[in-house]
Structure formats: C-alpha cells, structure tokens
Amino acid sequence: MQLPELIGYLAATLTTCSFVPQALQTFRTRDVSGISLGMYSVFTAGVALWLVYGLALAAWPIVVANAITLALAGTILVMKVRYGVRGPG
C-alpha cells in the first residue's frame, strides 16, 4: 500500500469513527433536540454524493468511509425526523 492510499484510509477511519459516538448516543437516548435537521439533511446528501464519486473513481478509501458514514448519518437523520417533533422517550 502506498503512502497516499494509507493516508486516505487513515483519514477515512478518523472521520467515519467521529460519527459513532453521536449515533450511539442518539440511538440510546432518542434525544435529537440538539441536532439540526437542515444540517444533517444536507450533510447526508453530500456524503451520498461522495460515495457515488468514490465509486466512479474506484477509490476504495472514499467508498468505504462514505458508505459507513452514510449509514451512520442516515440513521441519525431518520431518528431526527422520527423523534424530532415529540422529543425523547
């Protein structure tokens, strides 16, 4: 594995792992009051486009990171839509 690819995988791992605590906390508490629906909607769409871009280039660090991030961000977004109106519980 060459250095640029290694850096790509490291960057992908760090940025993707940054979503895990938020997803776990949101899943456990169902508290989405501090989450912006607009921000997560735009962010999730952006991640989906990064995934398509990575697939078009066959750039596996981009594909893997964005597939996982899309799943995590999408989960948070769905919970925001589902629990956002009535709050936790």
All heavy atoms as an XYZ file, in Angstrom:
662
protein
N       0.864     -1.175      0.000
C       0.000      0.000      0.000
C       0.909      1.237      0.000
O       1.811      1.335      0.809
C      -0.907     -0.028      1.232
C      -1.889      1.103      1.277
S      -3.016      1.108      2.699
C      -3.798     -0.469      2.580
N       0.621      2.151     -0.885
C       1.426      3.362     -0.992
C       0.958      4.412      0.007
O      -0.177      4.360      0.502
C       1.376      3.895     -2.403
C       2.034      2.957     -3.395
C       2.168      3.570     -4.768
O       1.889      4.744     -4.957
N       2.589      2.765     -5.722
N       1.826      5.376      0.300
C       1.562      6.390      1.317
C       0.262      7.167      1.076
O      -0.524      7.336      2.017
C       2.754      7.336      1.452
C       2.643      8.390      2.552
C       2.477      7.723      3.919
C       3.855      9.301      2.531
N      -0.019      7.652     -0.129
C      -1.287      8.377     -0.324
C      -2.515      7.536      0.011
O      -3.474      8.034      0.606
C      -1.265      8.753     -1.812
C       0.171      8.809     -2.158
C       0.814      7.711     -1.340
N      -2.491      6.250     -0.361
C      -3.623      5.378     -0.050
C      -3.724      5.139      1.449
O      -4.823      5.141      2.022
C      -3.479      4.049     -0.782
C      -4.724      3.192     -0.693
C      -4.622      1.929     -1.515
O      -3.530      1.590     -2.001
O      -5.662      1.266     -1.658
N      -2.595      4.977      2.109
C      -2.571      4.812      3.563
C      -3.134      6.043      4.259
O      -3.941      5.930      5.189
C      -1.151      4.521      4.034
C      -0.962      4.251      5.524
C      -1.750      3.027      5.953
C       0.513      4.071      5.835
N      -2.729      7.215      3.793
C      -3.258      8.469      4.361
C      -4.764      8.549      4.133
O      -5.522      8.962      5.018
C      -2.535      9.683      3.754
C      -1.083      9.721      4.243
C      -3.254     10.984      4.109
C      -0.202     10.726      3.527
N      -5.226      8.135      2.958
C      -6.658      8.135      2.668
C      -7.436      7.229      3.603
O      -8.489      7.605      4.124
N      -6.920      6.038      3.841
C      -7.591      5.114      4.763
C      -7.577      5.641      6.196
O      -8.571      5.514      6.919
C      -6.962      3.717      4.707
C      -7.505      2.873      3.598
C      -6.710      2.538      2.509
C      -8.816      2.414      3.631
C      -7.212      1.756      1.475
C      -9.324      1.634      2.603
C      -8.517      1.315      1.529
O      -9.025      0.545      0.509
N      -6.478      6.259      6.613
C      -6.405      6.821      7.963
C      -7.396      7.978      8.120
O      -8.135      8.041      9.106
C      -4.987      7.286      8.279
C      -4.769      7.864      9.668
C      -5.134      6.866     10.754
C      -3.317      8.319      9.823
N      -7.436      8.867      7.137
C      -8.388      9.977      7.171
C      -9.821      9.458      7.170
O     -10.675      9.942      7.932
C      -8.160     10.899      5.980
N     -10.091      8.467      6.346
C     -11.430      7.884      6.282
C     -11.830      7.258      7.603
O     -12.955      7.423      8.078
C     -11.477      6.843      5.166
N     -10.896      6.553      8.221
C     -11.175      5.914      9.513
C     -11.488      6.951     10.583
O     -12.479      6.818     11.320
C      -9.973      5.052      9.948
O      -9.768      4.039      8.964
C     -10.213      4.404     11.296
N     -10.678      7.982     10.665
C     -10.885      9.003     11.702
C     -12.193      9.760     11.515
O     -12.950      9.948     12.474
C      -9.710      9.981     11.724
C      -8.371      9.397     12.179
C      -7.261     10.429     12.025
C      -8.454      8.909     13.610
N     -12.480     10.197     10.284
C     -13.705     10.968     10.077
C     -14.954     10.101     10.232
O     -15.969     10.557     10.744
C     -13.705     11.665      8.703
O     -13.510     10.698      7.676
C     -12.614     12.716      8.621
N     -14.869      8.853      9.816
C     -16.011      7.959      9.966
C     -16.253      7.618     11.433
O     -17.396      7.649     11.906
C     -15.796      6.679      9.142
O     -15.658      7.055      7.772
C     -16.958      5.725      9.287
N     -15.195      7.325     12.155
C     -15.333      6.996     13.582
C     -15.876      8.159     14.403
O     -16.466      7.951     15.456
C     -13.997      6.537     14.149
S     -13.533      4.885     13.588
N     -15.704      9.378     13.905
C     -16.206     10.536     14.648
C     -17.733     10.519     14.759
O     -18.298     11.144     15.660
C     -15.737     11.838     13.999
O     -16.397     12.055     12.774
N     -18.419      9.799     13.880
C     -19.877      9.738     13.930
C     -20.412      8.670     14.871
O     -21.572      8.703     15.260
C     -20.445      9.504     12.526
C     -20.565     10.761     11.760
C     -19.491     11.242     11.044
C     -21.727     11.501     11.792
C     -19.573     12.429     10.354
C     -21.818     12.690     11.111
C     -20.733     13.159     10.389
N     -19.596      7.725     15.236
C     -20.062      6.613     16.061
C     -20.608      7.078     17.410
O     -21.716      6.682     17.788
C     -18.966      5.533     16.216
C     -19.376      4.470     17.217
C     -18.659      4.907     14.861
N     -19.905      7.940     18.168
C     -20.460      8.357     19.460
C     -21.819      9.052     19.331
O     -22.726      8.794     20.125
C     -19.406      9.318     20.017
C     -18.139      8.926     19.339
C     -18.558      8.470     17.966
N     -21.974      9.925     18.325
C     -23.257     10.610     18.136
C     -24.361      9.625     17.781
O     -25.464      9.704     18.307
C     -23.141     11.668     17.038
C     -24.418     12.472     16.841
C     -24.712     13.373     18.018
O     -23.921     14.238     18.326
N     -25.839     13.171     18.665
N     -24.063      8.686     16.915
C     -25.068      7.692     16.533
C     -25.469      6.834     17.724
O     -26.659      6.594     17.956
C     -24.533      6.818     15.396
N     -24.500      6.387     18.496
C     -24.808      5.571     19.675
C     -25.623      6.347     20.702
O     -26.604      5.841     21.246
C     -23.519      5.046     20.312
C     -22.773      3.983     19.522
C     -21.456      3.637     20.206
C     -23.626      2.736     19.338
N     -25.211      7.584     20.975
C     -25.947      8.392     21.952
C     -27.369      8.661     21.474
O     -28.322      8.567     22.248
C     -25.233      9.709     22.213
C     -25.965     10.578     23.225
C     -25.233     11.871     23.524
O     -24.092     12.043     23.143
N     -25.894     12.765     24.209
N     -27.519      8.986     20.202
C     -28.848      9.253     19.657
C     -29.710      8.001     19.705
O     -30.891      8.060     20.063
C     -28.731      9.773     18.210
O     -27.904     10.940     18.201
C     -30.088     10.126     17.648
N     -29.124      6.873     19.385
C     -29.880      5.620     19.411
C     -30.312      5.262     20.830
O     -31.449      4.856     21.057
C     -29.039      4.494     18.815
C     -29.800      3.213     18.667
C     -30.768      3.065     17.687
C     -29.568      2.140     19.514
C     -31.478      1.893     17.547
C     -30.278      0.956     19.388
C     -31.229      0.836     18.401
N     -29.401      5.439     21.792
C     -29.722      5.095     23.188
C     -30.757      6.027     23.804
O     -31.667      5.574     24.489
C     -28.450      5.150     24.052
C     -27.644      3.897     23.972
C     -26.541      3.916     25.040
N     -25.328      3.466     24.404
C     -24.180      4.108     24.378
N     -24.048      5.249     24.993
N     -23.150      3.615     23.747
N     -30.585      7.329     23.605
C     -31.426      8.308     24.304
C     -32.646      8.747     23.507
O     -33.595      9.268     24.082
C     -30.609      9.566     24.645
O     -30.218     10.227     23.425
C     -29.394      9.235     25.492
N     -32.582      8.593     22.192
C     -33.623      9.103     21.296
C     -33.762     10.623     21.404
O     -34.763     11.192     20.982
C     -34.980      8.444     21.543
C     -34.950      6.932     21.592
C     -35.582      6.347     20.361
N     -35.831      4.928     20.484
C     -34.968      4.000     20.102
N     -33.795      4.345     19.656
N     -35.266      2.718     20.182
N     -32.764     11.276     21.977
C     -32.762     12.730     22.123
C     -32.094     13.346     20.908
O     -30.890     13.237     20.722
C     -32.017     13.143     23.395
C     -32.003     14.648     23.614
O     -32.686     15.383     22.853
O     -31.315     15.096     24.542
N     -32.887     13.980     20.082
C     -32.377     14.608     18.871
C     -32.556     16.124     18.913
O     -32.430     16.790     17.899
C     -33.077     14.025     17.617
C     -32.688     12.569     17.402
C     -34.586     14.157     17.725
N     -32.814     16.659     20.094
C     -33.095     18.086     20.225
C     -31.912     18.957     19.816
O     -32.109     20.072     19.353
C     -33.523     18.411     21.657
O     -32.489     18.075     22.568
N     -30.707     18.474     19.980
C     -29.535     19.267     19.628
C     -29.050     19.052     18.208
O     -27.994     19.565     17.829
N     -29.810     18.338     17.412
C     -29.396     18.023     16.049
C     -30.203     18.858     15.063
O     -31.426     18.910     15.136
C     -29.586     16.513     15.766
C     -28.624     15.712     16.648
C     -29.368     16.198     14.302
C     -28.820     14.230     16.580
N     -29.507     19.508     14.153
C     -30.143     20.335     13.138
C     -30.624     19.469     11.980
O     -29.817     18.797     11.328
C     -29.148     21.375     12.630
O     -29.613     21.973     11.437
N     -31.918     19.503     11.713
C     -32.479     18.739     10.602
C     -31.894     19.211      9.276
O     -31.517     18.401      8.427
C     -34.005     18.846     10.580
C     -34.712     18.120      9.439
C     -34.416     16.628      9.467
C     -36.210     18.385      9.493
N     -31.791     20.510      9.102
C     -31.239     21.051      7.862
C     -29.797     20.625      7.643
O     -29.421     20.183      6.550
N     -28.984     20.730      8.680
C     -27.570     20.367      8.564
C     -27.418     18.889      8.249
O     -26.667     18.521      7.362
C     -26.834     20.703      9.867
C     -25.357     20.351      9.844
S     -25.090     18.639     10.362
C     -23.336     18.526     10.308
N     -28.121     18.030      8.961
C     -27.985     16.591      8.730
C     -28.556     16.178      7.381
O     -28.072     15.237      6.766
C     -28.598     15.780      9.875
C     -27.527     15.274     10.809
C     -27.072     16.055     11.856
C     -26.930     14.039     10.615
C     -26.050     15.613     12.687
C     -25.921     13.586     11.437
C     -25.490     14.385     12.471
O     -24.474     13.941     13.276
N     -29.584     16.880      6.901
C     -30.133     16.579      5.573
C     -29.112     16.891      4.486
O     -28.842     16.060      3.606
C     -31.407     17.391      5.321
O     -32.405     17.042      6.238
N     -28.528     18.075      4.555
C     -27.532     18.484      3.554
C     -26.277     17.624      3.680
O     -25.714     17.170      2.673
C     -27.205     19.983      3.700
C     -26.034     20.385      2.823
C     -28.431     20.818      3.373
N     -25.846     17.361      4.908
C     -24.656     16.548      5.128
C     -24.834     15.142      4.572
O     -23.958     14.615      3.886
C     -24.311     16.482      6.622
C     -23.121     15.620      6.895
C     -21.841     16.087      6.678
C     -23.274     14.323      7.345
C     -20.733     15.291      6.903
C     -22.185     13.507      7.585
C     -20.902     13.996      7.361
N     -25.984     14.527      4.844
C     -26.252     13.168      4.378
C     -26.287     13.121      2.850
O     -25.751     12.186      2.244
C     -27.553     12.630      4.996
O     -27.437     12.700      6.427
C     -27.819     11.202      4.592
N     -26.887     14.120      2.230
C     -26.886     14.182      0.760
C     -25.460     14.326      0.236
O     -25.083     13.684     -0.755
C     -27.754     15.340      0.282
N     -24.656     15.149      0.888
C     -23.262     15.319      0.487
C     -22.468     14.036      0.608
O     -21.670     13.690     -0.280
N     -22.669     13.307      1.686
C     -21.976     12.032      1.883
C     -22.393     11.036      0.802
O     -21.558     10.289      0.279
C     -22.235     11.475      3.302
C     -21.729     10.054      3.434
C     -21.584     12.368      4.349
N     -23.669     11.032      0.461
C     -24.140     10.140     -0.602
C     -23.447     10.469     -1.924
O     -23.035      9.567     -2.668
C     -25.663     10.239     -0.749
N     -23.276     11.757     -2.208
C     -22.581     12.147     -3.432
C     -21.098     11.783     -3.385
O     -20.519     11.373     -4.404
C     -22.764     13.644     -3.689
C     -24.185     14.061     -4.085
C     -24.288     15.568     -4.174
C     -24.585     13.407     -5.396
N     -20.459     11.916     -2.207
C     -19.069     11.472     -2.066
C     -18.956      9.973     -2.331
O     -17.990      9.504     -2.932
C     -18.528     11.785     -0.672
C     -17.938     13.147     -0.540
C     -18.422     14.187      0.202
C     -16.731     13.628     -1.141
N     -17.594     15.270      0.068
C     -16.552     14.956     -0.739
C     -15.796     13.056     -2.005
C     -15.466     15.726     -1.164
C     -14.715     13.820     -2.422
C     -14.566     15.144     -1.998
N     -19.934      9.225     -1.880
C     -19.943      7.780     -2.123
C     -20.026      7.488     -3.624
O     -19.266      6.669     -4.150
C     -21.112      7.116     -1.381
C     -21.308      5.621     -1.613
C     -20.067      4.827     -1.238
C     -22.520      5.140     -0.826
N     -20.919      8.169     -4.324
C     -21.045      7.991     -5.772
C     -19.732      8.385     -6.462
O     -19.258      7.698     -7.366
C     -22.233      8.815     -6.327
C     -22.243      8.821     -7.843
C     -23.545      8.278     -5.771
N     -19.138      9.476     -6.034
C     -17.857      9.926     -6.577
C     -16.774      8.870     -6.368
O     -16.031      8.539     -7.295
C     -17.479     11.247     -5.903
C     -16.135     11.805     -6.290
C     -15.913     12.359     -7.548
C     -15.090     11.821     -5.381
C     -14.684     12.884     -7.891
C     -13.855     12.349     -5.710
C     -13.661     12.885     -6.975
O     -12.436     13.417     -7.303
N     -16.696      8.345     -5.165
C     -15.716      7.306     -4.864
C     -15.928      6.065     -5.705
O     -14.968      5.455     -6.184
N     -17.182      5.690     -5.906
C     -17.486      4.538     -6.758
C     -17.071      4.804     -8.205
O     -16.522      3.923     -8.870
C     -18.974      4.199     -6.685
C     -19.436      3.563     -5.376
C     -20.962      3.556     -5.294
C     -18.880      2.159     -5.236
N     -17.324      6.013     -8.688
C     -16.961      6.365    -10.062
C     -15.453      6.295    -10.275
O     -14.988      5.918    -11.355
C     -17.480      7.758    -10.412
N     -14.695      6.647     -9.240
C     -13.234      6.614     -9.336
C     -12.635      5.284     -8.899
O     -11.434      5.084     -9.044
C     -12.629      7.718     -8.456
C     -12.921      9.159     -8.841
C     -12.279     10.108     -7.832
C     -12.434      9.462    -10.241
N     -13.470      4.423     -8.328
C     -12.990      3.181     -7.712
C     -11.943      3.483     -6.643
O     -10.942      2.785     -6.519
C     -12.453      2.206     -8.747
N     -12.207      4.552     -5.889
C     -11.307      4.975     -4.809
C     -11.839      4.377     -3.507
O     -12.748      4.926     -2.877
C     -11.246      6.501     -4.732
N     -11.293      3.241     -3.118
C     -11.861      2.470     -2.017
C     -11.816      3.165     -0.665
O     -12.759      2.990      0.120
C     -11.259      1.069     -1.995
C     -11.620      0.391     -3.278
C     -10.774      0.015     -4.275
C     -12.938      0.101     -3.747
N     -11.485     -0.505     -5.337
C     -12.819     -0.460     -5.040
C     -14.211      0.269     -3.215
C     -13.916     -0.874     -5.790
C     -15.296     -0.142     -3.966
C     -15.152     -0.705     -5.230
N     -10.820      3.982     -0.327
C     -10.917      4.716      0.942
C     -12.143      5.637      0.980
O     -12.834      5.729      1.991
C      -9.618      5.530      1.003
C      -8.652      4.775      0.162
C      -9.502      4.174     -0.951
N     -12.434      6.268     -0.158
C     -13.598      7.157     -0.233
C     -14.885      6.342     -0.173
O     -15.836      6.713      0.522
C     -13.540      8.011     -1.521
C     -12.339      8.961     -1.471
C     -14.835      8.793     -1.722
C     -12.085      9.707     -2.769
N     -14.933      5.234     -0.866
C     -16.134      4.393     -0.901
C     -16.444      3.832      0.483
O     -17.566      3.965      0.986
C     -15.977      3.243     -1.923
C     -17.111      2.230     -1.786
C     -15.906      3.792     -3.338
N     -15.463      3.221      1.107
C     -15.687      2.578      2.414
C     -16.093      3.612      3.459
O     -17.078      3.439      4.177
C     -14.434      1.794      2.850
C     -14.571      1.309      4.281
C     -14.184      0.623      1.919
N     -15.328      4.694      3.536
C     -15.620      5.717      4.546
C     -17.002      6.309      4.358
O     -17.760      6.475      5.322
C     -14.571      6.821      4.488
N     -17.354      6.631      3.135
C     -18.631      7.287      2.909
C     -19.803      6.329      2.986
O     -20.903      6.736      3.351
C     -18.596      8.072      1.603
C     -17.784      9.327      1.780
O     -18.209     10.247      2.467
N     -16.592      9.360      1.219
N     -19.610      5.066      2.693
C     -20.689      4.091      2.883
C     -21.026      3.960      4.369
O     -22.199      3.967      4.758
C     -20.288      2.739      2.302
N     -19.990      3.863      5.191
C     -20.223      3.753      6.640
C     -20.786      5.054      7.198
O     -21.751      5.048      7.971
C     -18.922      3.351      7.359
C     -18.494      1.947      6.927
C     -19.099      3.423      8.877
C     -17.086      1.560      7.354
N     -20.201      6.187      6.791
C     -20.687      7.480      7.270
C     -22.121      7.719      6.829
O     -22.930      8.253      7.592
C     -19.767      8.621      6.788
O     -18.440      8.368      7.238
C     -20.222      9.963      7.334
N     -22.465      7.312      5.617
C     -23.840      7.466      5.136
C     -24.804      6.653      5.997
O     -25.888      7.131      6.339
C     -23.940      7.042      3.673
C     -25.308      7.182      3.015
C     -25.772      8.640      3.032
C     -25.255      6.662      1.581
N     -24.415      5.455      6.358
C     -25.271      4.635      7.222
C     -25.459      5.299      8.586
O     -26.582      5.365      9.098
C     -24.669      3.243      7.380
N     -24.379      5.809      9.171
C     -24.476      6.453     10.485
C     -25.262      7.763     10.415
O     -26.177      7.993     11.214
C     -23.075      6.708     11.048
C     -22.262      5.470     11.404
C     -20.812      5.845     11.702
C     -22.885      4.734     12.575
N     -24.913      8.625      9.457
C     -25.606      9.909      9.330
C     -27.066      9.695      8.939
O     -27.953     10.404      9.425
C     -24.899     10.793      8.303
N     -27.322      8.711      8.086
C     -28.699      8.414      7.703
C     -29.526      7.933      8.875
O     -30.692      8.308      9.024
N     -28.909      7.142      9.736
C     -29.604      6.678     10.944
C     -29.960      7.854     11.839
O     -31.091      7.949     12.343
C     -28.723      5.674     11.707
O     -28.486      4.543     10.863
C     -29.383      5.223     12.997
N     -29.007      8.746     12.035
C     -29.260      9.935     12.867
C     -30.347     10.800     12.224
O     -31.252     11.294     12.914
C     -27.969     10.727     13.083
C     -26.988      9.912     13.933
C     -28.258     12.074     13.746
C     -25.582     10.465     13.991
N     -30.292     10.970     10.909
C     -31.296     11.769     10.212
C     -32.690     11.161     10.348
O     -33.664     11.874     10.629
C     -30.918     11.911      8.735
C     -31.854     12.740      7.865
C     -31.955     14.167      8.386
C     -31.368     12.721      6.425
N     -32.799      9.857     10.181
C     -34.099      9.187     10.337
C     -34.617      9.370     11.766
O     -35.805      9.641     11.971
C     -33.991      7.691      9.965
C     -35.207      6.913     10.430
C     -33.803      7.539      8.466
N     -33.737      9.246     12.738
C     -34.169      9.431     14.131
C     -34.583     10.875     14.388
O     -35.529     11.123     15.140
C     -33.069      8.986     15.082
C     -32.838      7.484     15.006
S     -31.647      6.894     16.179
C     -32.645      6.937     17.651
N     -33.905     11.843     13.764
C     -34.291     13.241     13.908
C     -35.692     13.456     13.366
O     -36.519     14.110     13.991
C     -33.287     14.143     13.184
C     -33.658     15.615     13.191
C     -33.684     16.195     14.591
C     -34.022     17.670     14.567
N     -34.067     18.257     15.902
N     -35.973     12.882     12.206
C     -37.306     13.020     11.615
C     -38.342     12.298     12.469
O     -39.421     12.821     12.742
C     -37.314     12.495     10.161
C     -38.728     12.393      9.619
C     -36.453     13.374      9.275
N     -37.995     11.118     12.950
C     -38.952     10.313     13.722
C     -39.210     10.880     15.112
O     -40.354     10.918     15.570
C     -38.438      8.886     13.838
C     -39.387      7.968     14.539
C     -38.943      6.540     14.476
N     -39.879      5.727     15.203
C     -39.709      4.459     15.477
N     -38.614      3.839     15.067
N     -40.595      3.768     16.136
N     -38.149     11.296     15.815
C     -38.289     11.721     17.205
C     -38.191     13.230     17.393
O     -38.391     13.707     18.494
C     -37.229     11.051     18.078
C     -37.312      9.546     18.070
C     -36.285      8.787     17.517
C     -38.413      8.890     18.572
C     -36.359      7.402     17.491
C     -38.505      7.519     18.535
C     -37.463      6.773     18.006
O     -37.540      5.414     17.970
N     -37.902     13.964     16.341
C     -37.669     15.400     16.472
C     -38.860     16.198     16.936
O     -38.728     17.151     17.680
N     -40.045     15.811     16.526
C     -41.244     16.572     16.861
C     -41.668     16.364     18.299
O     -41.936     17.302     19.027
C     -42.411     16.207     15.900
C     -43.690     16.911     16.291
C     -42.022     16.532     14.477
N     -41.642     15.140     18.732
C     -42.158     14.845     20.064
C     -41.072     14.740     21.131
O     -41.372     14.595     22.307
C     -43.003     13.579     20.067
C     -42.271     12.345     19.618
C     -43.254     11.182     19.552
N     -42.645     10.051     18.897
C     -42.159      8.994     19.540
N     -42.224      8.935     20.837
N     -41.624      8.002     18.881
N     -39.816     14.781     20.720
C     -38.720     14.714     21.695
C     -38.425     13.300     22.092
O     -38.944     12.348     21.534
N     -37.555     13.133     23.109
C     -37.142     11.794     23.544
C     -38.259     11.051     24.260
O     -39.184     11.650     24.790
C     -35.965     12.051     24.490
C     -36.144     13.463     24.943
C     -36.865     14.188     23.853
N     -38.114      9.727     24.252
C     -38.982      8.906     25.083
C     -40.135      8.330     24.422
O     -40.969      7.673     24.828
